[in-house]
Each structure stands twice: as structure tokens, then as C-alpha cells.
Amino acid sequence: MIENTSPQKIVKAVGVLYLIIILAGVVGETFVRNRLVVSVDATGTASNIRASKLPWRMGIASDLVMHIGDVPLMVIFY
């Protein structure tokens, strides 16, 4: 299927996938982990997560989007 596609379309798809992966990573790291995770206090981290369930779930969703975006990228590069 990819063999019949023009190189320009493949490059655009790779660029869009990379953009999605980068944006999802920035959202997950900046808005979730930096605000909820306490580096030396597991109890503090757990209480932050319990108090902010929606942002934590958004962080997990952004990680999932990153990993789902990795799959077609690997297929294209293969």
C-alpha cells in the first residue's frame, strides 16, 4: 500500500505524526507530570493524583496518543 503512494504524501504523513507525538508529549509532561509528580515524595504524588483525577487521565491519554502515533511511524520507516 505504501509503495504506491507518492514520496511527498509519505513525508507529509511522517511530519504530521511527529507533530502529534511532540504535542502530546509536551502536554503530558508540562501539564501533568510537572504539576502532579513530587520527585522525592511518593505519598505527595499519590495525594496529588487523587486530588486531580482529570489531569492525570489527560496525561495518560496524551501518552496513549503518543504511542499510537508511533505505530504508523514505525510502519512507514520499515
PQR file with spaces between the fields and no chain letter, atoms N, CA, C, O and H, PARSE charges and radii, in Angstrom:
ATOM       1  N    MET     1       0.819   -1.187    0.000 -0.4000 1.5000
ATOM       2  CA   MET     1       0.000    0.000    0.000 -0.0000 2.0000
ATOM       3  C    MET     1       0.863    1.251    0.000  0.5500 1.7000
ATOM       4  O    MET     1       0.580    2.195   -0.738 -0.5500 1.4000
ATOM       5  N    ILE     2       1.913    1.274    0.818 -0.4000 1.5000
ATOM       6  CA   ILE     2       2.772    2.452    0.891 -0.0000 2.0000
ATOM       7  C    ILE     2       3.605    2.591   -0.381  0.5500 1.7000
ATOM       8  O    ILE     2       3.985    3.700   -0.757 -0.5500 1.4000
ATOM       9  H    ILE     2       2.142    0.508    1.418  0.4000 1.0000
ATOM      10  N    GLU     3       3.892    1.462   -1.046 -0.4000 1.5000
ATOM      11  CA   GLU     3       4.721    1.522   -2.255 -0.0000 2.0000
ATOM      12  C    GLU     3       4.073    2.354   -3.360  0.5500 1.7000
ATOM      13  O    GLU     3       4.770    2.964   -4.170 -0.5500 1.4000
ATOM      14  H    GLU     3       3.583    0.561   -0.740  0.4000 1.0000
ATOM      15  N    ASN     4       2.735    2.379   -3.394 -0.4000 1.5000
ATOM      16  CA   ASN     4       2.023    3.091   -4.449 -0.0000 2.0000
ATOM      17  C    ASN     4       1.772    4.559   -4.113  0.5500 1.7000
ATOM      18  O    ASN     4       1.187    5.283   -4.918 -0.5500 1.4000
ATOM      19  H    ASN     4       2.168    1.884   -2.736  0.4000 1.0000
ATOM      20  N    THR     5       2.197    4.997   -2.957 -0.4000 1.5000
ATOM      21  CA   THR     5       1.964    6.368   -2.516 -0.0000 2.0000
ATOM      22  C    THR     5       3.164    7.237   -2.891  0.5500 1.7000
ATOM      23  O    THR     5       4.309    6.785   -2.849 -0.5500 1.4000
ATOM      24  H    THR     5       2.671    4.409   -2.302  0.4000 1.0000
ATOM      25  N    SER     6       2.888    8.479   -3.255 -0.4000 1.5000
ATOM      26  CA   SER     6       3.979    9.375   -3.637 -0.0000 2.0000
ATOM      27  C    SER     6       4.843    9.713   -2.418  0.5500 1.7000
ATOM      28  O    SER     6       4.341    9.760   -1.295 -0.5500 1.4000
ATOM      29  H    SER     6       1.959    8.846   -3.290  0.4000 1.0000
ATOM      30  N    PRO     7       6.124    9.943   -2.635 -0.5600 1.5000
ATOM      31  CA   PRO     7       7.015   10.274   -1.519  0.2800 2.0000
ATOM      32  C    PRO     7       6.595   11.539   -0.771  0.5500 1.7000
ATOM      33  O    PRO     7       6.804   11.632    0.439 -0.5500 1.4000
ATOM      34  N    GLN     8       6.008   12.510   -1.465 -0.4000 1.5000
ATOM      35  CA   GLN     8       5.582   13.739   -0.807 -0.0000 2.0000
ATOM      36  C    GLN     8       4.474   13.462    0.211  0.5500 1.7000
ATOM      37  O    GLN     8       4.467   14.046    1.295 -0.5500 1.4000
ATOM      38  H    GLN     8       5.839   12.434   -2.448  0.4000 1.0000
ATOM      39  N    LYS     9       3.549   12.583   -0.132 -0.4000 1.5000
ATOM      40  CA   LYS     9       2.469   12.246    0.794 -0.0000 2.0000
ATOM      41  C    LYS     9       3.009   11.491    2.008  0.5500 1.7000
ATOM      42  O    LYS     9       2.540   11.695    3.128 -0.5500 1.4000
ATOM      43  H    LYS     9       3.555   12.109   -1.012  0.4000 1.0000
ATOM      44  N    ILE    10       3.978   10.634    1.789 -0.4000 1.5000
ATOM      45  CA   ILE    10       4.582    9.889    2.901 -0.0000 2.0000
ATOM      46  C    ILE    10       5.306   10.845    3.835  0.5500 1.7000
ATOM      47  O    ILE    10       5.192   10.732    5.055 -0.5500 1.4000
ATOM      48  H    ILE    10       4.358   10.468    0.880  0.4000 1.0000
ATOM      49  N    VAL    11       6.052   11.788    3.265 -0.4000 1.5000
ATOM      50  CA   VAL    11       6.790   12.761    4.083 -0.0000 2.0000
ATOM      51  C    VAL    11       5.820   13.640    4.873  0.5500 1.7000
ATOM      52  O    VAL    11       6.075   13.948    6.037 -0.5500 1.4000
ATOM      53  H    VAL    11       6.145   11.880    2.274  0.4000 1.0000
ATOM      54  N    LYS    12       4.720   14.041    4.256 -0.4000 1.5000
ATOM      55  CA   LYS    12       3.717   14.840    4.973 -0.0000 2.0000
ATOM      56  C    LYS    12       3.098   14.036    6.115  0.5500 1.7000
ATOM      57  O    LYS    12       2.881   14.567    7.204 -0.5500 1.4000
ATOM      58  H    LYS    12       4.512   13.791    3.311  0.4000 1.0000
ATOM      59  N    ALA    13       2.817   12.765    5.869 -0.4000 1.5000
ATOM      60  CA   ALA    13       2.244   11.917    6.924 -0.0000 2.0000
ATOM      61  C    ALA    13       3.219   11.774    8.086  0.5500 1.7000
ATOM      62  O    ALA    13       2.819   11.847    9.248 -0.5500 1.4000
ATOM      63  H    ALA    13       2.993   12.333    4.984  0.4000 1.0000
ATOM      64  N    VAL    14       4.500   11.571    7.776 -0.4000 1.5000
ATOM      65  CA   VAL    14       5.515   11.470    8.826 -0.0000 2.0000
ATOM      66  C    VAL    14       5.588   12.776    9.612  0.5500 1.7000
ATOM      67  O    VAL    14       5.679   12.754   10.839 -0.5500 1.4000
ATOM      68  H    VAL    14       4.825   11.512    6.832  0.4000 1.0000
ATOM      69  N    GLY    15       5.550   13.902    8.922 -0.4000 1.5000
ATOM      70  CA   GLY    15       5.596   15.192    9.603 -0.0000 2.0000
ATOM      71  C    GLY    15       4.404   15.401   10.522  0.5500 1.7000
ATOM      72  O    GLY    15       4.565   15.884   11.643 -0.5500 1.4000
ATOM      73  H    GLY    15       5.476   13.919    7.925  0.4000 1.0000
ATOM      74  N    VAL    16       3.219   15.045   10.066 -0.4000 1.5000
ATOM      75  CA   VAL    16       2.020   15.185   10.892 -0.0000 2.0000
ATOM      76  C    VAL    16       2.101   14.261   12.101  0.5500 1.7000
ATOM      77  O    VAL    16       1.757   14.663   13.212 -0.5500 1.4000
ATOM      78  H    VAL    16       3.088   14.653    9.156  0.4000 1.0000
ATOM      79  N    LEU    17       2.553   13.026   11.893 -0.4000 1.5000
ATOM      80  CA   LEU    17       2.688   12.097   13.016 -0.0000 2.0000
ATOM      81  C    LEU    17       3.687   12.611   14.045  0.5500 1.7000
ATOM      82  O    LEU    17       3.426   12.564   15.247 -0.5500 1.4000
ATOM      83  H    LEU    17       2.833   12.700   10.990  0.4000 1.0000
ATOM      84  N    TYR    18       4.821   13.098   13.578 -0.4000 1.5000
ATOM      85  CA   TYR    18       5.805   13.659   14.515 -0.0000 2.0000
ATOM      86  C    TYR    18       5.235   14.857   15.275  0.5500 1.7000
ATOM      87  O    TYR    18       5.477   15.004   16.473 -0.5500 1.4000
ATOM      88  H    TYR    18       5.033   13.136   12.602  0.4000 1.0000
ATOM      89  N    LEU    19       4.482   15.710   14.586 -0.4000 1.5000
ATOM      90  CA   LEU    19       3.881   16.867   15.247 -0.0000 2.0000
ATOM      91  C    LEU    19       2.901   16.429   16.335  0.5500 1.7000
ATOM      92  O    LEU    19       2.897   16.985   17.434 -0.5500 1.4000
ATOM      93  H    LEU    19       4.286   15.591   13.613  0.4000 1.0000
ATOM      94  N    ILE    20       2.077   15.437   16.027 -0.4000 1.5000
ATOM      95  CA   ILE    20       1.127   14.920   17.015 -0.0000 2.0000
ATOM      96  C    ILE    20       1.870   14.318   18.204  0.5500 1.7000
ATOM      97  O    ILE    20       1.498   14.560   19.352 -0.5500 1.4000
ATOM      98  H    ILE    20       2.081   14.985   15.134  0.4000 1.0000
ATOM      99  N    ILE    21       2.907   13.544   17.943 -0.4000 1.5000
ATOM     100  CA   ILE    21       3.679   12.914   19.018 -0.0000 2.0000
ATOM     101  C    ILE    21       4.335   13.973   19.899  0.5500 1.7000
ATOM     102  O    ILE    21       4.304   13.861   21.125 -0.5500 1.4000
ATOM     103  H    ILE    21       3.210   13.347   17.011  0.4000 1.0000
ATOM     104  N    ILE    22       4.916   14.978   19.302 -0.4000 1.5000
ATOM     105  CA   ILE    22       5.594   16.029   20.071 -0.0000 2.0000
ATOM     106  C    ILE    22       4.596   16.822   20.909  0.5500 1.7000
ATOM     107  O    ILE    22       4.842   17.077   22.088 -0.5500 1.4000
ATOM     108  H    ILE    22       4.942   15.069   18.307  0.4000 1.0000
ATOM     109  N    LEU    23       3.470   17.214   20.308 -0.4000 1.5000
ATOM     110  CA   LEU    23       2.468   17.980   21.056 -0.0000 2.0000
ATOM     111  C    LEU    23       1.884   17.167   22.210  0.5500 1.7000
ATOM     112  O    LEU    23       1.687   17.695   23.304 -0.5500 1.4000
ATOM     113  H    LEU    23       3.271   17.006   19.350  0.4000 1.0000
ATOM     114  N    ALA    24       1.611   15.896   21.972 -0.4000 1.5000
ATOM     115  CA   ALA    24       1.078   15.055   23.046 -0.0000 2.0000
ATOM     116  C    ALA    24       2.111   14.885   24.153  0.5500 1.7000
ATOM     117  O    ALA    24       1.749   14.867   25.329 -0.5500 1.4000
ATOM     118  H    ALA    24       1.771   15.467   21.083  0.4000 1.0000
ATOM     119  N    GLY    25       3.375   14.762   23.805 -0.4000 1.5000
ATOM     120  CA   GLY    25       4.419   14.648   24.814 -0.0000 2.0000
ATOM     121  C    GLY    25       4.581   15.908   25.634  0.5500 1.7000
ATOM     122  O    GLY    25       4.781   15.841   26.847 -0.5500 1.4000
ATOM     123  H    GLY    25       3.669   14.777   22.849  0.4000 1.0000
ATOM     124  N    VAL    26       4.496   17.046   24.988 -0.4000 1.5000
ATOM     125  CA   VAL    26       4.612   18.319   25.708 -0.0000 2.0000
ATOM     126  C    VAL    26       3.431   18.500   26.660  0.5500 1.7000
ATOM     127  O    VAL    26       3.610   18.932   27.799 -0.5500 1.4000
ATOM     128  H    VAL    26       4.333   17.100   24.003  0.4000 1.0000
ATOM     129  N    VAL    27       2.244   18.175   26.201 -0.4000 1.5000
ATOM     130  CA   VAL    27       1.062   18.291   27.063 -0.0000 2.0000
ATOM     131  C    VAL    27       1.195   17.366   28.267  0.5500 1.7000
ATOM     132  O    VAL    27       0.958   17.783   29.401 -0.5500 1.4000
ATOM     133  H    VAL    27       2.098   17.824   25.276  0.4000 1.0000
ATOM     134  N    GLY    28       1.571   16.121   28.027 -0.4000 1.5000
ATOM     135  CA   GLY    28       1.692   15.169   29.126 -0.0000 2.0000
ATOM     136  C    GLY    28       2.763   15.552   30.121  0.5500 1.7000
ATOM     137  O    GLY    28       2.575   15.402   31.328 -0.5500 1.4000
ATOM     138  H    GLY    28       1.764   15.783   27.106  0.4000 1.0000
ATOM     139  N    GLU    29       3.866   16.038   29.635 -0.4000 1.5000
ATOM     140  CA   GLU    29       4.977   16.380   30.530 -0.0000 2.0000
ATOM     141  C    GLU    29       4.740   17.705   31.246  0.5500 1.7000
ATOM     142  O    GLU    29       4.944   17.802   32.456 -0.5500 1.4000
ATOM     143  H    GLU    29       4.018   16.160   28.654  0.4000 1.0000
ATOM     144  N    THR    30       4.319   18.710   30.517 -0.4000 1.5000
ATOM     145  CA   THR    30       4.187   20.055   31.078 -0.0000 2.0000
ATOM     146  C    THR    30       2.974   20.198   31.986  0.5500 1.7000
ATOM     147  O    THR    30       3.076   20.728   33.093 -0.5500 1.4000
ATOM     148  H    THR    30       4.154   18.632   29.534  0.4000 1.0000
ATOM     149  N    PHE    31       1.840   19.729   31.517 -0.4000 1.5000
ATOM     150  CA   PHE    31       0.604   19.995   32.248 -0.0000 2.0000
ATOM     151  C    PHE    31       0.239   18.903   33.254  0.5500 1.7000
ATOM     152  O    PHE    31      -0.636   19.114   34.095 -0.5500 1.4000
ATOM     153  H    PHE    31       1.758   19.299   30.618  0.4000 1.0000
ATOM     154  N    VAL    32       0.887   17.751   33.183 -0.4000 1.5000
ATOM     155  CA   VAL    32       0.516   16.682   34.110 -0.0000 2.0000
ATOM     156  C    VAL    32       1.662   16.354   35.043  0.5500 1.7000
ATOM     157  O    VAL    32       1.584   16.614   36.243 -0.5500 1.4000
ATOM     158  H    VAL    32       1.598   17.580   32.500  0.4000 1.0000
ATOM     159  N    ARG    33       2.724   15.786   34.502 -0.4000 1.5000
ATOM     160  CA   ARG    33       3.790   15.291   35.375 -0.0000 2.0000
ATOM     161  C    ARG    33       4.479   16.395   36.169  0.5500 1.7000
ATOM     162  O    ARG    33       4.790   16.208   37.345 -0.5500 1.4000
ATOM     163  H    ARG    33       2.788   15.574   33.527  0.4000 1.0000
ATOM     164  N    ASN    34       4.717   17.524   35.550 -0.4000 1.5000
ATOM     165  CA   ASN    34       5.379   18.608   36.287 -0.0000 2.0000
ATOM     166  C    ASN    34       4.521   19.163   37.411  0.5500 1.7000
ATOM     167  O    ASN    34       5.053   19.683   38.391 -0.5500 1.4000
ATOM     168  H    ASN    34       4.465   17.677   34.595  0.4000 1.0000
ATOM     169  N    ARG    35       3.217   19.065   37.289 -0.4000 1.5000
ATOM     170  CA   ARG    35       2.326   19.620   38.307 -0.0000 2.0000
ATOM     171  C    ARG    35       1.921   18.609   39.367  0.5500 1.7000
ATOM     172  O    ARG    35       1.627   18.996   40.498 -0.5500 1.4000
ATOM     173  H    ARG    35       2.785   18.643   36.492  0.4000 1.0000
ATOM     174  N    LEU    36       1.896   17.323   39.030 -0.4000 1.5000
ATOM     175  CA   LEU    36       1.368   16.332   39.961 -0.0000 2.0000
ATOM     176  C    LEU    36       2.439   15.479   40.634  0.5500 1.7000
ATOM     177  O    LEU    36       2.263   15.056   41.776 -0.5500 1.4000
ATOM     178  H    LEU    36       2.134   17.010   38.111  0.4000 1.0000
ATOM     179  N    VAL    37       3.530   15.227   39.950 -0.4000 1.5000
ATOM     180  CA   VAL    37       4.541   14.318   40.478 -0.0000 2.0000
ATOM     181  C    VAL    37       5.514   15.083   41.372  0.5500 1.7000
ATOM     182  O    VAL    37       6.096   16.089   40.966 -0.5500 1.4000
ATOM     183  H    VAL    37       3.673   15.571   39.022  0.4000 1.0000
ATOM     184  N    VAL    38       5.675   14.584   42.594 -0.4000 1.5000
ATOM     185  CA   VAL    38       6.652   15.126   43.535 -0.0000 2.0000
ATOM     186  C    VAL    38       7.847   14.178   43.501  0.5500 1.7000
ATOM     187  O    VAL    38       7.705   12.993   43.806 -0.5500 1.4000
ATOM     188  H    VAL    38       5.202   13.767   42.923  0.4000 1.0000
ATOM     189  N    SER    39       9.011   14.682   43.136 -0.4000 1.5000
ATOM     190  CA   SER    39      10.137   13.807   42.801 -0.0000 2.0000
ATOM     191  C    SER    39      10.620   12.917   43.945  0.5500 1.7000
ATOM     192  O    SER    39      11.049   11.792   43.685 -0.5500 1.4000
ATOM     193  H    SER    39       9.126   15.644   42.888  0.4000 1.0000
ATOM     194  N    VAL    40      10.572   13.360   45.177 -0.4000 1.5000
ATOM     195  CA   VAL    40      11.103   12.544   46.270 -0.0000 2.0000
ATOM     196  C    VAL    40      10.026   12.104   47.261  0.5500 1.7000
ATOM     197  O    VAL    40      10.343   11.558   48.318 -0.5500 1.4000
ATOM     198  H    VAL    40      10.223   14.273   45.389  0.4000 1.0000
ATOM     199  N    ASP    41       8.759   12.337   46.927 -0.4000 1.5000
ATOM     200  CA   ASP    41       7.686   12.046   47.868 -0.0000 2.0000
ATOM     201  C    ASP    41       6.568   11.281   47.171  0.5500 1.7000
ATOM     202  O    ASP    41       5.716   11.874   46.509 -0.5500 1.4000
ATOM     203  H    ASP    41       8.501   12.780   46.068  0.4000 1.0000
ATOM     204  N    ALA    42       6.578    9.957   47.324 -0.4000 1.5000
ATOM     205  CA   ALA    42       5.557    9.130   46.688 -0.0000 2.0000
ATOM     206  C    ALA    42       4.173    9.397   47.274  0.5500 1.7000
ATOM     207  O    ALA    42       3.172    9.362   46.558 -0.5500 1.4000
ATOM     208  H    ALA    42       7.270    9.475   47.862  0.4000 1.0000
ATOM     209  N    THR    43       4.120    9.660   48.554 -0.4000 1.5000
ATOM     210  CA   THR    43       2.841    9.952   49.196 -0.0000 2.0000
ATOM     211  C    THR    43       2.262   11.261   48.672  0.5500 1.7000
ATOM     212  O    THR    43       1.060   11.355   48.423 -0.5500 1.4000
ATOM     213  H    THR    43       4.933    9.689   49.136  0.4000 1.0000
ATOM     214  N    GLY    44       3.106   12.261   48.505 -0.4000 1.5000
ATOM     215  CA   GLY    44       2.660   13.538   47.943 -0.0000 2.0000
ATOM     216  C    GLY    44       2.171   13.381   46.516  0.5500 1.7000
ATOM     217  O    GLY    44       1.184   14.001   46.122 -0.5500 1.4000
ATOM     218  H    GLY    44       4.082   12.185   48.707  0.4000 1.0000
ATOM     219  N    THR    45       2.860   12.549   45.738 -0.4000 1.5000
ATOM     220  CA   THR    45       2.437   12.291   44.363 -0.0000 2.0000
ATOM     221  C    THR    45       1.082   11.606   44.348  0.5500 1.7000
ATOM     222  O    THR    45       0.200   11.978   43.573 -0.5500 1.4000
ATOM     223  H    THR    45       3.662   12.045   46.059  0.4000 1.0000
ATOM     224  N    ALA    46       0.914   10.598   45.210 -0.4000 1.5000
ATOM     225  CA   ALA    46      -0.360    9.872   45.261 -0.0000 2.0000
ATOM     226  C    ALA    46      -1.502   10.794   45.674  0.5500 1.7000
ATOM     227  O    ALA    46      -2.596   10.705   45.116 -0.5500 1.4000
ATOM     228  H    ALA    46       1.630   10.295   45.840  0.4000 1.0000
ATOM     229  N    SER    47      -1.268   11.664   46.630 -0.4000 1.5000
ATOM     230  CA   SER    47      -2.340   12.580   47.043 -0.0000 2.0000
ATOM     231  C    SER    47      -2.643   13.601   45.951  0.5500 1.7000
ATOM     232  O    SER    47      -3.799   13.988   45.777 -0.5500 1.4000
ATOM     233  H    SER    47      -0.380   11.735   47.083  0.4000 1.0000
ATOM     234  N    ASN    48      -1.628   14.042   45.214 -0.4000 1.5000
ATOM     235  CA   ASN    48      -1.863   14.954   44.084 -0.0000 2.0000
ATOM     236  C    ASN    48      -2.705   14.282   42.999  0.5500 1.7000
ATOM     237  O    ASN    48      -3.603   14.897   42.423 -0.5500 1.4000
ATOM     238  H    ASN    48      -0.689   13.727   45.355  0.4000 1.0000
ATOM     239  N    ILE    49      -2.399   13.007   42.730 -0.4000 1.5000
ATOM     240  CA   ILE    49      -3.147   12.284   41.706 -0.0000 2.0000
ATOM     241  C    ILE    49      -4.594   12.081   42.158  0.5500 1.7000
ATOM     242  O    ILE    49      -5.525   12.240   41.368 -0.5500 1.4000
ATOM     243  H    ILE    49      -1.670   12.508   43.198  0.4000 1.0000
ATOM     244  N    ARG    50      -4.776   11.728   43.435 -0.4000 1.5000
ATOM     245  CA   ARG    50      -6.134   11.541   43.959 -0.0000 2.0000
ATOM     246  C    ARG    50      -6.936   12.837   43.904  0.5500 1.7000
ATOM     247  O    ARG    50      -8.142   12.811   43.659 -0.5500 1.4000
ATOM     248  H    ARG    50      -4.019   11.598   44.076  0.4000 1.0000
ATOM     249  N    ALA    51      -6.286   13.946   44.127 -0.4000 1.5000
ATOM     250  CA   ALA    51      -6.975   15.232   44.124 -0.0000 2.0000
ATOM     251  C    ALA    51      -7.247   15.749   42.714  0.5500 1.7000
ATOM     252  O    ALA    51      -8.152   16.561   42.523 -0.5500 1.4000
ATOM     253  H    ALA    51      -5.306   13.967   44.326  0.4000 1.0000
ATOM     254  N    SER    52      -6.481   15.292   41.725 -0.4000 1.5000
ATOM     255  CA   SER    52      -6.603   15.803   40.352 -0.0000 2.0000
ATOM     256  C    SER    52      -6.721   14.643   39.382  0.5500 1.7000
ATOM     257  O    SER    52      -5.793   14.372   38.620 -0.5500 1.4000
ATOM     258  H    SER    52      -5.746   14.632   41.880  0.4000 1.0000
ATOM     259  N    LYS    53      -7.837   13.966   39.401 -0.4000 1.5000
ATOM     260  CA   LYS    53      -8.001   12.780   38.559 -0.0000 2.0000
ATOM     261  C    LYS    53      -8.096   13.113   37.074  0.5500 1.7000
ATOM     262  O    LYS    53      -7.533   12.397   36.246 -0.5500 1.4000
ATOM     263  H    LYS    53      -8.591   14.186   40.020  0.4000 1.0000
ATOM     264  N    LEU    54      -8.795   14.186   36.727 -0.4000 1.5000
ATOM     265  CA   LEU    54      -8.953   14.531   35.310 -0.0000 2.0000
ATOM     266  C    LEU    54      -7.623   14.882   34.644  0.5500 1.7000
ATOM     267  O    LEU    54      -7.346   14.356   33.566 -0.5500 1.4000
ATOM     268  H    LEU    54      -9.252   14.768   37.400  0.4000 1.0000
ATOM     269  N    PRO    55      -6.789   15.739   35.226 -0.5600 1.5000
ATOM     270  CA   PRO    55      -5.493   15.994   34.581  0.2800 2.0000
ATOM     271  C    PRO    55      -4.634   14.737   34.476  0.5500 1.7000
ATOM     272  O    PRO    55      -3.922   14.556   33.488 -0.5500 1.4000
ATOM     273  N    TRP    56      -4.693   13.873   35.479 -0.4000 1.5000
ATOM     274  CA   TRP    56      -3.910   12.645   35.422 -0.0000 2.0000
ATOM     275  C    TRP    56      -4.379   11.775   34.263  0.5500 1.7000
ATOM     276  O    TRP    56      -3.563   11.200   33.543 -0.5500 1.4000
ATOM     277  H    TRP    56      -5.272   14.020   36.282  0.4000 1.0000
ATOM     278  N    ARG    57      -5.689   11.680   34.084 -0.4000 1.5000
ATOM     279  CA   ARG    57      -6.235   10.895   32.972 -0.0000 2.0000
ATOM     280  C    ARG    57      -5.899   11.534   31.629  0.5500 1.7000
ATOM     281  O    ARG    57      -5.661   10.830   30.648 -0.5500 1.4000
ATOM     282  H    ARG    57      -6.352   12.148   34.669  0.4000 1.0000
ATOM     283  N    MET    58      -5.880   12.857   31.583 -0.4000 1.5000
ATOM     284  CA   MET    58      -5.473   13.534   30.352 -0.0000 2.0000
ATOM     285  C    MET    58      -4.016   13.228   30.025  0.5500 1.7000
ATOM     286  O    MET    58      -3.661   13.079   28.856 -0.5500 1.4000
ATOM     287  H    MET    58      -6.074   13.429   32.380  0.4000 1.0000
ATOM     288  N    GLY    59      -3.175   13.135   31.047 -0.4000 1.5000
ATOM     289  CA   GLY    59      -1.781   12.773   30.831 -0.0000 2.0000
ATOM     290  C    GLY    59      -1.635   11.365   30.298  0.5500 1.7000
ATOM     291  O    GLY    59      -0.824   11.113   29.408 -0.5500 1.4000
ATOM     292  H    GLY    59      -3.464   13.256   31.996  0.4000 1.0000
ATOM     293  N    ILE    60      -2.420   10.445   30.841 -0.4000 1.5000
ATOM     294  CA   ILE    60      -2.392    9.066   30.347 -0.0000 2.0000
ATOM     295  C    ILE    60      -2.891    9.023   28.910  0.5500 1.7000
ATOM     296  O    ILE    60      -2.332    8.305   28.081 -0.5500 1.4000
ATOM     297  H    ILE    60      -3.079   10.650   31.565  0.4000 1.0000
ATOM     298  N    ALA    61      -3.938    9.786   28.608 -0.4000 1.5000
ATOM     299  CA   ALA    61      -4.461    9.834   27.246 -0.0000 2.0000
ATOM     300  C    ALA    61      -3.436   10.416   26.279  0.5500 1.7000
ATOM     301  O    ALA    61      -3.317    9.941   25.150 -0.5500 1.4000
ATOM     302  H    ALA    61      -4.392   10.369   29.282  0.4000 1.0000
ATOM     303  N    SER    62      -2.699   11.431   26.703 -0.4000 1.5000
ATOM     304  CA   SER    62      -1.684   12.007   25.810 -0.0000 2.0000
ATOM     305  C    SER    62      -0.543   11.016   25.580  0.5500 1.7000
ATOM     306  O    SER    62       0.011   10.954   24.482 -0.5500 1.4000
ATOM     307  H    SER    62      -2.796   11.816   27.621  0.4000 1.0000
ATOM     308  N    ASP    63      -0.189   10.243   26.608 -0.4000 1.5000
ATOM     309  CA   ASP    63       0.816    9.195   26.411 -0.0000 2.0000
ATOM     310  C    ASP    63       0.312    8.129   25.442  0.5500 1.7000
ATOM     311  O    ASP    63       1.070    7.630   24.611 -0.5500 1.4000
ATOM     312  H    ASP    63      -0.639   10.294   27.499  0.4000 1.0000
ATOM     313  N    LEU    64      -0.954    7.786   25.550 -0.4000 1.5000
ATOM     314  CA   LEU    64      -1.538    6.800   24.651 -0.0000 2.0000
ATOM     315  C    LEU    64      -1.533    7.309   23.214  0.5500 1.7000
ATOM     316  O    LEU    64      -1.239    6.553   22.287 -0.5500 1.4000
ATOM     317  H    LEU    64      -1.571    8.191   26.225  0.4000 1.0000
ATOM     318  N    VAL    65      -1.855    8.581   23.027 -0.4000 1.5000
ATOM     319  CA   VAL    65      -1.816    9.181   21.685 -0.0000 2.0000
ATOM     320  C    VAL    65      -0.395    9.121   21.126  0.5500 1.7000
ATOM     321  O    VAL    65      -0.202    8.832   19.945 -0.5500 1.4000
ATOM     322  H    VAL    65      -2.094    9.195   23.780  0.4000 1.0000
ATOM     323  N    MET    66       0.594    9.392   21.970 -0.4000 1.5000
ATOM     324  CA   MET    66       1.990    9.310   21.520 -0.0000 2.0000
ATOM     325  C    MET    66       2.329    7.900   21.051  0.5500 1.7000
ATOM     326  O    MET    66       2.929    7.725   19.991 -0.5500 1.4000
ATOM     327  H    MET    66       0.437    9.626   22.930  0.4000 1.0000
ATOM     328  N    HIS    67       1.952    6.903   21.830 -0.4000 1.5000
ATOM     329  CA   HIS    67       2.294    5.520   21.481 -0.0000 2.0000
ATOM     330  C    HIS    67       1.519    5.035   20.261  0.5500 1.7000
ATOM     331  O    HIS    67       2.048    4.272   19.453 -0.5500 1.4000
ATOM     332  H    HIS    67       1.465    7.045   22.691  0.4000 1.0000
ATOM     333  N    ILE    68       0.277    5.469   20.125 -0.4000 1.5000
ATOM     334  CA   ILE    68      -0.488    5.107   18.931 -0.0000 2.0000
ATOM     335  C    ILE    68       0.115    5.767   17.696  0.5500 1.7000
ATOM     336  O    ILE    68       0.124    5.165   16.622 -0.5500 1.4000
ATOM     337  H    ILE    68      -0.153    6.089   20.781  0.4000 1.0000
ATOM     338  N    GLY    69       0.612    6.977   17.825 -0.4000 1.5000
ATOM     339  CA   GLY    69       1.271    7.651   16.708 -0.0000 2.0000
ATOM     340  C    GLY    69       2.592    7.018   16.327  0.5500 1.7000
ATOM     341  O    GLY    69       3.033    7.149   15.186 -0.5500 1.4000
ATOM     342  H    GLY    69       0.605    7.466   18.697  0.4000 1.0000
ATOM     343  N    ASP    70       3.234    6.331   17.265 -0.4000 1.5000
ATOM     344  CA   ASP    70       4.492    5.657   16.974 -0.0000 2.0000
ATOM     345  C    ASP    70       4.316    4.472   16.028  0.5500 1.7000
ATOM     346  O    ASP    70       5.209    4.183   15.231 -0.5500 1.4000
ATOM     347  H    ASP    70       2.876    6.225   18.192  0.4000 1.0000
ATOM     348  N    VAL    71       3.189    3.790   16.105 -0.4000 1.5000
ATOM     349  CA   VAL    71       2.986    2.576   15.312 -0.0000 2.0000
ATOM     350  C    VAL    71       3.011    2.862   13.808  0.5500 1.7000
ATOM     351  O    VAL    71       3.805    2.241   13.101 -0.5500 1.4000
ATOM     352  H    VAL    71       2.464    4.024   16.752  0.4000 1.0000
ATOM     353  N    PRO    72       2.177    3.773   13.284 -0.5600 1.5000
ATOM     354  CA   PRO    72       2.269    4.022   11.839  0.2800 2.0000
ATOM     355  C    PRO    72       3.620    4.608   11.427  0.5500 1.7000
ATOM     356  O    PRO    72       4.072    4.396   10.302 -0.5500 1.4000
ATOM     357  N    LEU    73       4.253    5.332   12.321 -0.4000 1.5000
ATOM     358  CA   LEU    73       5.571    5.883   12.021 -0.0000 2.0000
ATOM     359  C    LEU    73       6.581    4.753   11.804  0.5500 1.7000
ATOM     360  O    LEU    73       7.381    4.794   10.869 -0.5500 1.4000
ATOM     361  H    LEU    73       3.886    5.504   13.235  0.4000 1.0000
ATOM     362  N    MET    74       6.533    3.751   12.675 -0.4000 1.5000
ATOM     363  CA   MET    74       7.433    2.604   12.506 -0.0000 2.0000
ATOM     364  C    MET    74       7.136    1.844   11.211  0.5500 1.7000
ATOM     365  O    MET    74       8.054    1.391   10.528 -0.5500 1.4000
ATOM     366  H    MET    74       5.883    3.718   13.434  0.4000 1.0000
ATOM     367  N    VAL    75       5.858    1.708   10.880 -0.4000 1.5000
ATOM     368  CA   VAL    75       5.491    1.016    9.644 -0.0000 2.0000
ATOM     369  C    VAL    75       6.013    1.780    8.435  0.5500 1.7000
ATOM     370  O    VAL    75       6.528    1.176    7.494 -0.5500 1.4000
ATOM     371  H    VAL    75       5.112    2.077   11.435  0.4000 1.0000
ATOM     372  N    ILE    76       5.884    3.094    8.454 -0.4000 1.5000
ATOM     373  CA   ILE    76       6.364    3.899    7.327 -0.0000 2.0000
ATOM     374  C    ILE    76       7.874    3.787    7.203  0.5500 1.7000
ATOM     375  O    ILE    76       8.395    3.651    6.096 -0.5500 1.4000
ATOM     376  H    ILE    76       5.466    3.585    9.219  0.4000 1.0000
ATOM     377  N    PHE    77       8.585    3.843    8.327 -0.4000 1.5000
ATOM     378  CA   PHE    77      10.032    3.760    8.264 -0.0000 2.0000
ATOM     379  C    PHE    77      10.540    2.367    7.886  0.5500 1.7000
ATOM     380  O    PHE    77      11.630    2.223    7.333 -0.5500 1.4000
ATOM     381  H    PHE    77       8.162    3.953    9.226  0.4000 1.0000
ATOM     382  N    TYR    78       9.741    1.351    8.188 -0.4000 1.5000
ATOM     383  CA   TYR    78      10.156   -0.011    7.844 -0.0000 2.0000
ATOM     384  C    TYR    78      10.126   -0.201    6.345  0.5500 1.7000
ATOM     385  O    TYR    78      10.443   -1.284    5.853 -0.5500 1.4000
ATOM     386  H    TYR    78       8.855    1.468    8.637  0.4000 1.0000
